[in-house]
Amino acid sequence: MDTTTLINLLKSHDWYYHYSDDHSKWINGVQSQRAIYDAMDELGNTDDVKQLYYKYMPKHLFDKIEKSNAIHGETL
């Protein structure tokens, strides 16, 4: 596993799959998310790997996570 593979998974991921009414799209999204998490684990889930994840996440989703973490005194 290399970071190029992770980047390709992140670029092709449907970040909004959980909103889908189409069960097959939801299943595909769950599988895609699992593949991303597995790739991150294989790469050691380092801060650099996490930063790649956040880099490809849509900004408004990132902002929600960042805001939620700030409430608890955590940063990304």
PDB file with SEQRES, HELIX, SHEET and CRYST1 records, atoms N, CA, C and O in Angstrom:
SEQRES   1 A   76  MET ASP THR THR THR LEU ILE ASN LEU LEU LYS SER HIS          
SEQRES   2 A   76  ASP TRP TYR TYR HIS TYR SER ASP ASP HIS SER LYS TRP          
SEQRES   3 A   76  ILE ASN GLY VAL GLN SER GLN ARG ALA ILE TYR ASP ALA          
SEQRES   4 A   76  MET ASP GLU LEU GLY ASN THR ASP ASP VAL LYS GLN LEU          
SEQRES   5 A   76  TYR TYR LYS TYR MET PRO LYS HIS LEU PHE ASP LYS ILE          
SEQRES   6 A   76  GLU LYS SER ASN ALA ILE HIS GLY GLU THR LEU                  
HELIX    1 AA1 THR A    3  SER A   12  1                                  10    
HELIX    2 AA2 TYR A   17  TYR A   19  5                                   3    
HELIX    3 AA3 HIS A   23  GLU A   42  1                                  20    
HELIX    4 AA4 ASP A   47  TYR A   56  1                                  10    
HELIX    5 AA5 LYS A   59  ILE A   71  1                                  13    
CRYST1    1.000    1.000    1.000  90.00  90.00  90.00 P 1           1          
ATOM      1  N   MET A   1       0.854  -1.180   0.000  1.00  0.00           N  
ATOM      2  CA  MET A   1       0.000   0.000   0.000  1.00  0.00           C  
ATOM      3  C   MET A   1       0.894   1.234   0.000  1.00  0.00           C  
ATOM      4  O   MET A   1       1.886   1.304   0.725  1.00  0.00           O  
ATOM      5  N   ASP A   2       0.521   2.203  -0.828  1.00  0.00           N  
ATOM      6  CA  ASP A   2       1.249   3.460  -0.850  1.00  0.00           C  
ATOM      7  C   ASP A   2       0.264   4.623  -0.794  1.00  0.00           C  
ATOM      8  O   ASP A   2      -0.946   4.431  -0.914  1.00  0.00           O  
ATOM      9  N   THR A   3       0.788   5.817  -0.612  1.00  0.00           N  
ATOM     10  CA  THR A   3      -0.094   6.978  -0.476  1.00  0.00           C  
ATOM     11  C   THR A   3      -0.850   7.279  -1.765  1.00  0.00           C  
ATOM     12  O   THR A   3      -1.936   7.855  -1.714  1.00  0.00           O  
ATOM     13  N   THR A   4      -0.307   6.905  -2.909  1.00  0.00           N  
ATOM     14  CA  THR A   4      -1.010   7.126  -4.178  1.00  0.00           C  
ATOM     15  C   THR A   4      -2.325   6.352  -4.197  1.00  0.00           C  
ATOM     16  O   THR A   4      -3.345   6.863  -4.659  1.00  0.00           O  
ATOM     17  N   THR A   5      -2.296   5.134  -3.701  1.00  0.00           N  
ATOM     18  CA  THR A   5      -3.524   4.328  -3.631  1.00  0.00           C  
ATOM     19  C   THR A   5      -4.537   4.985  -2.707  1.00  0.00           C  
ATOM     20  O   THR A   5      -5.720   5.074  -3.036  1.00  0.00           O  
ATOM     21  N   LEU A   6      -4.070   5.445  -1.548  1.00  0.00           N  
ATOM     22  CA  LEU A   6      -4.971   6.128  -0.614  1.00  0.00           C  
ATOM     23  C   LEU A   6      -5.561   7.376  -1.254  1.00  0.00           C  
ATOM     24  O   LEU A   6      -6.762   7.619  -1.138  1.00  0.00           O  
ATOM     25  N   ILE A   7      -4.747   8.157  -1.916  1.00  0.00           N  
ATOM     26  CA  ILE A   7      -5.232   9.372  -2.570  1.00  0.00           C  
ATOM     27  C   ILE A   7      -6.297   9.034  -3.613  1.00  0.00           C  
ATOM     28  O   ILE A   7      -7.310   9.727  -3.704  1.00  0.00           O  
ATOM     29  N   ASN A   8      -6.083   7.989  -4.392  1.00  0.00           N  
ATOM     30  CA  ASN A   8      -7.078   7.579  -5.389  1.00  0.00           C  
ATOM     31  C   ASN A   8      -8.387   7.158  -4.727  1.00  0.00           C  
ATOM     32  O   ASN A   8      -9.467   7.468  -5.228  1.00  0.00           O  
ATOM     33  N   LEU A   9      -8.288   6.447  -3.594  1.00  0.00           N  
ATOM     34  CA  LEU A   9      -9.497   6.062  -2.850  1.00  0.00           C  
ATOM     35  C   LEU A   9     -10.236   7.303  -2.352  1.00  0.00           C  
ATOM     36  O   LEU A   9     -11.462   7.381  -2.435  1.00  0.00           O  
ATOM     37  N   LEU A  10      -9.487   8.262  -1.841  1.00  0.00           N  
ATOM     38  CA  LEU A  10     -10.094   9.483  -1.322  1.00  0.00           C  
ATOM     39  C   LEU A  10     -10.739  10.309  -2.424  1.00  0.00           C  
ATOM     40  O   LEU A  10     -11.826  10.855  -2.238  1.00  0.00           O  
ATOM     41  N   LYS A  11     -10.078  10.403  -3.564  1.00  0.00           N  
ATOM     42  CA  LYS A  11     -10.614  11.185  -4.689  1.00  0.00           C  
ATOM     43  C   LYS A  11     -11.891  10.579  -5.250  1.00  0.00           C  
ATOM     44  O   LYS A  11     -12.781  11.304  -5.694  1.00  0.00           O  
ATOM     45  N   SER A  12     -11.985   9.263  -5.233  1.00  0.00           N  
ATOM     46  CA  SER A  12     -13.148   8.612  -5.833  1.00  0.00           C  
ATOM     47  C   SER A  12     -14.268   8.340  -4.822  1.00  0.00           C  
ATOM     48  O   SER A  12     -15.339   7.859  -5.193  1.00  0.00           O  
ATOM     49  N   HIS A  13     -14.022   8.644  -3.562  1.00  0.00           N  
ATOM     50  CA  HIS A  13     -15.006   8.367  -2.507  1.00  0.00           C  
ATOM     51  C   HIS A  13     -16.208   9.299  -2.620  1.00  0.00           C  
ATOM     52  O   HIS A  13     -16.055  10.493  -2.878  1.00  0.00           O  
ATOM     53  N   ASP A  14     -17.405   8.745  -2.425  1.00  0.00           N  
ATOM     54  CA  ASP A  14     -18.631   9.535  -2.369  1.00  0.00           C  
ATOM     55  C   ASP A  14     -18.814   9.980  -0.917  1.00  0.00           C  
ATOM     56  O   ASP A  14     -19.310   9.218  -0.087  1.00  0.00           O  
ATOM     57  N   TRP A  15     -18.423  11.182  -0.624  1.00  0.00           N  
ATOM     58  CA  TRP A  15     -18.444  11.697   0.749  1.00  0.00           C  
ATOM     59  C   TRP A  15     -19.865  11.902   1.267  1.00  0.00           C  
ATOM     60  O   TRP A  15     -20.058  12.167   2.453  1.00  0.00           O  
ATOM     61  N   TYR A  16     -20.843  11.782   0.402  1.00  0.00           N  
ATOM     62  CA  TYR A  16     -22.240  12.018   0.787  1.00  0.00           C  
ATOM     63  C   TYR A  16     -23.090  10.750   0.696  1.00  0.00           C  
ATOM     64  O   TYR A  16     -24.319  10.824   0.663  1.00  0.00           O  
ATOM     65  N   TYR A  17     -22.444   9.603   0.658  1.00  0.00           N  
ATOM     66  CA  TYR A  17     -23.173   8.342   0.487  1.00  0.00           C  
ATOM     67  C   TYR A  17     -24.228   8.125   1.567  1.00  0.00           C  
ATOM     68  O   TYR A  17     -25.268   7.522   1.301  1.00  0.00           O  
ATOM     69  N   HIS A  18     -23.979   8.600   2.758  1.00  0.00           N  
ATOM     70  CA  HIS A  18     -24.906   8.359   3.869  1.00  0.00           C  
ATOM     71  C   HIS A  18     -26.238   9.099   3.695  1.00  0.00           C  
ATOM     72  O   HIS A  18     -27.190   8.831   4.429  1.00  0.00           O  
ATOM     73  N   TYR A  19     -26.313  10.011   2.746  1.00  0.00           N  
ATOM     74  CA  TYR A  19     -27.564  10.706   2.447  1.00  0.00           C  
ATOM     75  C   TYR A  19     -28.382  10.007   1.360  1.00  0.00           C  
ATOM     76  O   TYR A  19     -29.519  10.400   1.098  1.00  0.00           O  
ATOM     77  N   SER A  20     -27.830   8.996   0.735  1.00  0.00           N  
ATOM     78  CA  SER A  20     -28.472   8.381  -0.421  1.00  0.00           C  
ATOM     79  C   SER A  20     -29.700   7.555  -0.029  1.00  0.00           C  
ATOM     80  O   SER A  20     -29.698   6.853   0.982  1.00  0.00           O  
ATOM     81  N   ASP A  21     -30.749   7.656  -0.854  1.00  0.00           N  
ATOM     82  CA  ASP A  21     -31.922   6.803  -0.704  1.00  0.00           C  
ATOM     83  C   ASP A  21     -31.732   5.472  -1.419  1.00  0.00           C  
ATOM     84  O   ASP A  21     -32.501   4.533  -1.215  1.00  0.00           O  
ATOM     85  N   ASP A  22     -30.708   5.398  -2.252  1.00  0.00           N  
ATOM     86  CA  ASP A  22     -30.400   4.188  -3.011  1.00  0.00           C  
ATOM     87  C   ASP A  22     -29.490   3.302  -2.162  1.00  0.00           C  
ATOM     88  O   ASP A  22     -28.336   3.645  -1.904  1.00  0.00           O  
ATOM     89  N   HIS A  23     -30.022   2.167  -1.736  1.00  0.00           N  
ATOM     90  CA  HIS A  23     -29.274   1.294  -0.832  1.00  0.00           C  
ATOM     91  C   HIS A  23     -27.948   0.828  -1.442  1.00  0.00           C  
ATOM     92  O   HIS A  23     -26.957   0.688  -0.726  1.00  0.00           O  
ATOM     93  N   SER A  24     -27.922   0.589  -2.742  1.00  0.00           N  
ATOM     94  CA  SER A  24     -26.675   0.130  -3.370  1.00  0.00           C  
ATOM     95  C   SER A  24     -25.596   1.219  -3.307  1.00  0.00           C  
ATOM     96  O   SER A  24     -24.416   0.912  -3.139  1.00  0.00           O  
ATOM     97  N   LYS A  25     -25.995   2.478  -3.441  1.00  0.00           N  
ATOM     98  CA  LYS A  25     -25.023   3.570  -3.320  1.00  0.00           C  
ATOM     99  C   LYS A  25     -24.526   3.695  -1.881  1.00  0.00           C  
ATOM    100  O   LYS A  25     -23.357   3.992  -1.637  1.00  0.00           O  
ATOM    101  N   TRP A  26     -25.434   3.462  -0.935  1.00  0.00           N  
ATOM    102  CA  TRP A  26     -25.051   3.507   0.472  1.00  0.00           C  
ATOM    103  C   TRP A  26     -24.049   2.396   0.777  1.00  0.00           C  
ATOM    104  O   TRP A  26     -23.039   2.631   1.441  1.00  0.00           O  
ATOM    105  N   ILE A  27     -24.327   1.186   0.293  1.00  0.00           N  
ATOM    106  CA  ILE A  27     -23.416   0.046   0.495  1.00  0.00           C  
ATOM    107  C   ILE A  27     -22.058   0.342  -0.137  1.00  0.00           C  
ATOM    108  O   ILE A  27     -21.021   0.089   0.477  1.00  0.00           O  
ATOM    109  N   ASN A  28     -22.058   0.873  -1.353  1.00  0.00           N  
ATOM    110  CA  ASN A  28     -20.791   1.233  -2.015  1.00  0.00           C  
ATOM    111  C   ASN A  28     -20.016   2.252  -1.192  1.00  0.00           C  
ATOM    112  O   ASN A  28     -18.795   2.155  -1.071  1.00  0.00           O  
ATOM    113  N   GLY A  29     -20.715   3.224  -0.628  1.00  0.00           N  
ATOM    114  CA  GLY A  29     -20.068   4.232   0.201  1.00  0.00           C  
ATOM    115  C   GLY A  29     -19.459   3.641   1.459  1.00  0.00           C  
ATOM    116  O   GLY A  29     -18.350   4.007   1.849  1.00  0.00           O  
ATOM    117  N   VAL A  30     -20.184   2.726   2.096  1.00  0.00           N  
ATOM    118  CA  VAL A  30     -19.669   2.054   3.294  1.00  0.00           C  
ATOM    119  C   VAL A  30     -18.410   1.257   2.948  1.00  0.00           C  
ATOM    120  O   VAL A  30     -17.420   1.296   3.679  1.00  0.00           O  
ATOM    121  N   GLN A  31     -18.457   0.543   1.838  1.00  0.00           N  
ATOM    122  CA  GLN A  31     -17.298  -0.254   1.415  1.00  0.00           C  
ATOM    123  C   GLN A  31     -16.109   0.643   1.066  1.00  0.00           C  
ATOM    124  O   GLN A  31     -14.964   0.319   1.380  1.00  0.00           O  
ATOM    125  N   SER A  32     -16.388   1.758   0.421  1.00  0.00           N  
ATOM    126  CA  SER A  32     -15.332   2.706   0.073  1.00  0.00           C  
ATOM    127  C   SER A  32     -14.697   3.289   1.338  1.00  0.00           C  
ATOM    128  O   SER A  32     -13.475   3.400   1.437  1.00  0.00           O  
ATOM    129  N   GLN A  33     -15.533   3.656   2.290  1.00  0.00           N  
ATOM    130  CA  GLN A  33     -15.026   4.209   3.553  1.00  0.00           C  
ATOM    131  C   GLN A  33     -14.172   3.176   4.281  1.00  0.00           C  
ATOM    132  O   GLN A  33     -13.129   3.513   4.841  1.00  0.00           O  
ATOM    133  N   ARG A  34     -14.613   1.913   4.274  1.00  0.00           N  
ATOM    134  CA  ARG A  34     -13.853   0.837   4.923  1.00  0.00           C  
ATOM    135  C   ARG A  34     -12.497   0.656   4.232  1.00  0.00           C  
ATOM    136  O   ARG A  34     -11.480   0.457   4.896  1.00  0.00           O  
ATOM    137  N   ALA A  35     -12.488   0.725   2.901  1.00  0.00           N  
ATOM    138  CA  ALA A  35     -11.231   0.597   2.157  1.00  0.00           C  
ATOM    139  C   ALA A  35     -10.282   1.740   2.507  1.00  0.00           C  
ATOM    140  O   ALA A  35      -9.075   1.532   2.629  1.00  0.00           O  
ATOM    141  N   ILE A  36     -10.823   2.937   2.668  1.00  0.00           N  
ATOM    142  CA  ILE A  36      -9.996   4.088   3.055  1.00  0.00           C  
ATOM    143  C   ILE A  36      -9.408   3.866   4.439  1.00  0.00           C  
ATOM    144  O   ILE A  36      -8.209   4.057   4.640  1.00  0.00           O  
ATOM    145  N   TYR A  37     -10.239   3.465   5.394  1.00  0.00           N  
ATOM    146  CA  TYR A  37      -9.741   3.220   6.761  1.00  0.00           C  
ATOM    147  C   TYR A  37      -8.702   2.101   6.782  1.00  0.00           C  
ATOM    148  O   TYR A  37      -7.707   2.186   7.502  1.00  0.00           O  
ATOM    149  N   ASP A  38      -8.934   1.065   6.000  1.00  0.00           N  
ATOM    150  CA  ASP A  38      -7.962  -0.041   5.929  1.00  0.00           C  
ATOM    151  C   ASP A  38      -6.632   0.446   5.352  1.00  0.00           C  
ATOM    152  O   ASP A  38      -5.565   0.088   5.850  1.00  0.00           O  
ATOM    153  N   ALA A  39      -6.702   1.258   4.308  1.00  0.00           N  
ATOM    154  CA  ALA A  39      -5.479   1.800   3.693  1.00  0.00           C  
ATOM    155  C   ALA A  39      -4.744   2.696   4.684  1.00  0.00           C  
ATOM    156  O   ALA A  39      -3.518   2.650   4.781  1.00  0.00           O  
ATOM    157  N   MET A  40      -5.493   3.504   5.414  1.00  0.00           N  
ATOM    158  CA  MET A  40      -4.872   4.373   6.414  1.00  0.00           C  
ATOM    159  C   MET A  40      -4.175   3.543   7.491  1.00  0.00           C  
ATOM    160  O   MET A  40      -3.070   3.873   7.922  1.00  0.00           O  
ATOM    161  N   ASP A  41      -4.825   2.473   7.917  1.00  0.00           N  
ATOM    162  CA  ASP A  41      -4.217   1.584   8.919  1.00  0.00           C  
ATOM    163  C   ASP A  41      -2.945   0.948   8.381  1.00  0.00           C  
ATOM    164  O   ASP A  41      -1.939   0.869   9.087  1.00  0.00           O  
ATOM    165  N   GLU A  42      -2.988   0.494   7.133  1.00  0.00           N  
ATOM    166  CA  GLU A  42      -1.805  -0.129   6.521  1.00  0.00           C  
ATOM    167  C   GLU A  42      -0.637   0.850   6.425  1.00  0.00           C  
ATOM    168  O   GLU A  42       0.526   0.452   6.495  1.00  0.00           O  
ATOM    169  N   LEU A  43      -0.957   2.123   6.266  1.00  0.00           N  
ATOM    170  CA  LEU A  43       0.084   3.155   6.163  1.00  0.00           C  
ATOM    171  C   LEU A  43       0.512   3.677   7.541  1.00  0.00           C  
ATOM    172  O   LEU A  43       1.308   4.611   7.642  1.00  0.00           O  
ATOM    173  N   GLY A  44      -0.024   3.064   8.591  1.00  0.00           N  
ATOM    174  CA  GLY A  44       0.389   3.416   9.940  1.00  0.00           C  
ATOM    175  C   GLY A  44      -0.473   4.468  10.615  1.00  0.00           C  
ATOM    176  O   GLY A  44      -0.224   4.830  11.765  1.00  0.00           O  
ATOM    177  N   ASN A  45      -1.482   4.962   9.914  1.00  0.00           N  
ATOM    178  CA  ASN A  45      -2.392   5.971  10.454  1.00  0.00           C  
ATOM    179  C   ASN A  45      -1.639   7.127  11.135  1.00  0.00           C  
ATOM    180  O   ASN A  45      -2.044   7.616  12.190  1.00  0.00           O  
ATOM    181  N   THR A  46      -0.559   7.538  10.516  1.00  0.00           N  
ATOM    182  CA  THR A  46       0.283   8.620  11.040  1.00  0.00           C  
ATOM    183  C   THR A  46      -0.417   9.962  10.855  1.00  0.00           C  
ATOM    184  O   THR A  46      -1.455  10.042  10.198  1.00  0.00           O  
ATOM    185  N   ASP A  47       0.145  10.995  11.427  1.00  0.00           N  
ATOM    186  CA  ASP A  47      -0.410  12.339  11.238  1.00  0.00           C  
ATOM    187  C   ASP A  47      -0.420  12.734   9.768  1.00  0.00           C  
ATOM    188  O   ASP A  47      -1.356  13.389   9.311  1.00  0.00           O  
ATOM    189  N   ASP A  48       0.614  12.341   9.021  1.00  0.00           N  
ATOM    190  CA  ASP A  48       0.658  12.645   7.581  1.00  0.00           C  
ATOM    191  C   ASP A  48      -0.477  11.948   6.835  1.00  0.00           C  
ATOM    192  O   ASP A  48      -1.085  12.529   5.936  1.00  0.00           O  
ATOM    193  N   VAL A  49      -0.756  10.717   7.206  1.00  0.00           N  
ATOM    194  CA  VAL A  49      -1.845   9.959   6.573  1.00  0.00           C  
ATOM    195  C   VAL A  49      -3.183  10.617   6.908  1.00  0.00           C  
ATOM    196  O   VAL A  49      -4.037  10.769   6.035  1.00  0.00           O  
ATOM    197  N   LYS A  50      -3.363  11.003   8.155  1.00  0.00           N  
ATOM    198  CA  LYS A  50      -4.607  11.672   8.555  1.00  0.00           C  
ATOM    199  C   LYS A  50      -4.772  12.998   7.831  1.00  0.00           C  
ATOM    200  O   LYS A  50      -5.886  13.368   7.460  1.00  0.00           O  
ATOM    201  N   GLN A  51      -3.683  13.710   7.628  1.00  0.00           N  
ATOM    202  CA  GLN A  51      -3.757  14.981   6.910  1.00  0.00           C  
ATOM    203  C   GLN A  51      -4.197  14.779   5.458  1.00  0.00           C  
ATOM    204  O   GLN A  51      -4.912  15.613   4.902  1.00  0.00           O  
ATOM    205  N   LEU A  52      -3.770  13.674   4.848  1.00  0.00           N  
ATOM    206  CA  LEU A  52      -4.254  13.359   3.497  1.00  0.00           C  
ATOM    207  C   LEU A  52      -5.767  13.170   3.510  1.00  0.00           C  
ATOM    208  O   LEU A  52      -6.470  13.680   2.638  1.00  0.00           O  
ATOM    209  N   TYR A  53      -6.257  12.445   4.493  1.00  0.00           N  
ATOM    210  CA  TYR A  53      -7.699  12.209   4.624  1.00  0.00           C  
ATOM    211  C   TYR A  53      -8.441  13.542   4.717  1.00  0.00           C  
ATOM    212  O   TYR A  53      -9.420  13.766   4.005  1.00  0.00           O  
ATOM    213  N   TYR A  54      -7.974  14.416   5.590  1.00  0.00           N  
ATOM    214  CA  TYR A  54      -8.639  15.704   5.765  1.00  0.00           C  
ATOM    215  C   TYR A  54      -8.487  16.604   4.542  1.00  0.00           C  
ATOM    216  O   TYR A  54      -9.370  17.413   4.254  1.00  0.00           O  
ATOM    217  N   LYS A  55      -7.394  16.472   3.833  1.00  0.00           N  
ATOM    218  CA  LYS A  55      -7.161  17.277   2.632  1.00  0.00           C  
ATOM    219  C   LYS A  55      -8.215  16.992   1.559  1.00  0.00           C  
ATOM    220  O   LYS A  55      -8.666  17.910   0.873  1.00  0.00           O  
ATOM    221  N   TYR A  56      -8.605  15.733   1.414  1.00  0.00           N  
ATOM    222  CA  TYR A  56      -9.548  15.359   0.357  1.00  0.00           C  
ATOM    223  C   TYR A  56     -10.994  15.366   0.815  1.00  0.00           C  
ATOM    224  O   TYR A  56     -11.903  15.203   0.001  1.00  0.00           O  
ATOM    225  N   MET A  57     -11.218  15.552   2.107  1.00  0.00           N  
ATOM    226  CA  MET A  57     -12.580  15.663   2.632  1.00  0.00           C  
ATOM    227  C   MET A  57     -13.154  17.016   2.202  1.00  0.00           C  
ATOM    228  O   MET A  57     -12.448  18.023   2.254  1.00  0.00           O  
ATOM    229  N   PRO A  58     -14.421  17.057   1.778  1.00  0.00           N  
ATOM    230  CA  PRO A  58     -15.023  18.345   1.433  1.00  0.00           C  
ATOM    231  C   PRO A  58     -14.906  19.334   2.601  1.00  0.00           C  
ATOM    232  O   PRO A  58     -15.062  18.964   3.765  1.00  0.00           O  
ATOM    233  N   LYS A  59     -14.632  20.578   2.266  1.00  0.00           N  
ATOM    234  CA  LYS A  59     -14.329  21.590   3.280  1.00  0.00           C  
ATOM    235  C   LYS A  59     -15.418  21.716   4.340  1.00  0.00           C  
ATOM    236  O   LYS A  59     -15.107  21.799   5.529  1.00  0.00           O  
ATOM    237  N   HIS A  60     -16.675  21.731   3.940  1.00  0.00           N  
ATOM    238  CA  HIS A  60     -17.720  21.932   4.951  1.00  0.00           C  
ATOM    239  C   HIS A  60     -17.809  20.748   5.921  1.00  0.00           C  
ATOM    240  O   HIS A  60     -18.182  20.935   7.079  1.00  0.00           O  
ATOM    241  N   LEU A  61     -17.472  19.534   5.469  1.00  0.00           N  
ATOM    242  CA  LEU A  61     -17.427  18.391   6.385  1.00  0.00           C  
ATOM    243  C   LEU A  61     -16.244  18.522   7.340  1.00  0.00           C  
ATOM    244  O   LEU A  61     -16.358  18.248   8.535  1.00  0.00           O  
ATOM    245  N   PHE A  62     -15.111  18.945   6.791  1.00  0.00           N  
ATOM    246  CA  PHE A  62     -13.929  19.176   7.621  1.00  0.00           C  
ATOM    247  C   PHE A  62     -14.223  20.238   8.678  1.00  0.00           C  
ATOM    248  O   PHE A  62     -13.848  20.082   9.841  1.00  0.00           O  
ATOM    249  N   ASP A  63     -14.893  21.316   8.274  1.00  0.00           N  
ATOM    250  CA  ASP A  63     -15.212  22.400   9.200  1.00  0.00           C  
ATOM    251  C   ASP A  63     -16.104  21.915  10.343  1.00  0.00           C  
ATOM    252  O   ASP A  63     -15.935  22.340  11.486  1.00  0.00           O  
ATOM    253  N   LYS A  64     -17.054  21.024  10.036  1.00  0.00           N  
ATOM    254  CA  LYS A  64     -17.922  20.468  11.082  1.00  0.00           C  
ATOM    255  C   LYS A  64     -17.109  19.669  12.100  1.00  0.00           C  
ATOM    256  O   LYS A  64     -17.324  19.792  13.306  1.00  0.00           O  
ATOM    257  N   ILE A  65     -16.189  18.862  11.616  1.00  0.00           N  
ATOM    258  CA  ILE A  65     -15.356  18.057  12.507  1.00  0.00           C  
ATOM    259  C   ILE A  65     -14.457  18.959  13.339  1.00  0.00           C  
ATOM    260  O   ILE A  65     -14.307  18.769  14.546  1.00  0.00           O  
ATOM    261  N   GLU A  66     -13.865  19.938  12.679  1.00  0.00           N  
ATOM    262  CA  GLU A  66     -12.965  20.856  13.367  1.00  0.00           C  
ATOM    263  C   GLU A  66     -13.708  21.621  14.463  1.00  0.00           C  
ATOM    264  O   GLU A  66     -13.182  21.805  15.561  1.00  0.00           O  
ATOM    265  N   LYS A  67     -14.915  22.059  14.165  1.00  0.00           N  
ATOM    266  CA  LYS A  67     -15.716  22.791  15.144  1.00  0.00           C  
ATOM    267  C   LYS A  67     -16.088  21.890  16.320  1.00  0.00           C  
ATOM    268  O   LYS A  67     -16.001  22.305  17.476  1.00  0.00           O  
ATOM    269  N   SER A  68     -16.495  20.678  16.028  1.00  0.00           N  
ATOM    270  CA  SER A  68     -16.854  19.722  17.078  1.00  0.00           C  
ATOM    271  C   SER A  68     -15.659  19.427  17.979  1.00  0.00           C  
ATOM    272  O   SER A  68     -15.795  19.376  19.201  1.00  0.00           O  
ATOM    273  N   ASN A  69     -14.501  19.236  17.380  1.00  0.00           N  
ATOM    274  CA  ASN A  69     -13.287  18.960  18.171  1.00  0.00           C  
ATOM    275  C   ASN A  69     -12.901  20.161  19.017  1.00  0.00           C  
ATOM    276  O   ASN A  69     -12.436  19.993  20.145  1.00  0.00           O  
ATOM    277  N   ALA A  70     -13.084  21.375  18.497  1.00  0.00           N  
ATOM    278  CA  ALA A  70     -12.716  22.583  19.229  1.00  0.00           C  
ATOM    279  C   ALA A  70     -13.542  22.713  20.515  1.00  0.00           C  
ATOM    280  O   ALA A  70     -13.053  23.211  21.530  1.00  0.00           O  
ATOM    281  N   ILE A  71     -14.770  22.270  20.457  1.00  0.00           N  
ATOM    282  CA  ILE A  71     -15.622  22.300  21.642  1.00  0.00           C  
ATOM    283  C   ILE A  71     -14.995  21.486  22.763  1.00  0.00           C  
ATOM    284  O   ILE A  71     -15.134  21.830  23.937  1.00  0.00           O  
ATOM    285  N   HIS A  72     -14.313  20.419  22.408  1.00  0.00           N  
ATOM    286  CA  HIS A  72     -13.685  19.525  23.382  1.00  0.00           C  
ATOM    287  C   HIS A  72     -12.213  19.831  23.593  1.00  0.00           C  
ATOM    288  O   HIS A  72     -11.506  19.074  24.258  1.00  0.00           O  
ATOM    289  N   GLY A  73     -11.753  20.940  23.029  1.00  0.00           N  
ATOM    290  CA  GLY A  73     -10.367  21.342  23.211  1.00  0.00           C  
ATOM    291  C   GLY A  73      -9.369  20.552  22.398  1.00  0.00           C  
ATOM    292  O   GLY A  73      -8.183  20.523  22.724  1.00  0.00           O  
ATOM    293  N   GLU A  74      -9.841  19.904  21.333  1.00  0.00           N  
ATOM    294  CA  GLU A  74      -8.967  19.102  20.475  1.00  0.00           C  
ATOM    295  C   GLU A  74      -8.751  19.843  19.153  1.00  0.00           C  
ATOM    296  O   GLU A  74      -9.558  20.679  18.748  1.00  0.00           O  
ATOM    297  N   THR A  75      -7.648  19.512  18.500  1.00  0.00           N  
ATOM    298  CA  THR A  75      -7.373  20.078  17.176  1.00  0.00           C  
ATOM    299  C   THR A  75      -7.069  18.953  16.202  1.00  0.00           C  
ATOM    300  O   THR A  75      -6.732  17.840  16.605  1.00  0.00           O  
ATOM    301  N   LEU A  76      -7.190  19.255  14.921  1.00  0.00           N  
ATOM    302  CA  LEU A  76      -6.887  18.268  13.879  1.00  0.00           C  
ATOM    303  C   LEU A  76      -5.485  18.451  13.394  1.00  0.00           C  
ATOM    304  O   LEU A  76      -5.035  17.717  12.514  1.00  0.00           O  
TER     305      LEU A  76                                                      
END                                                                             
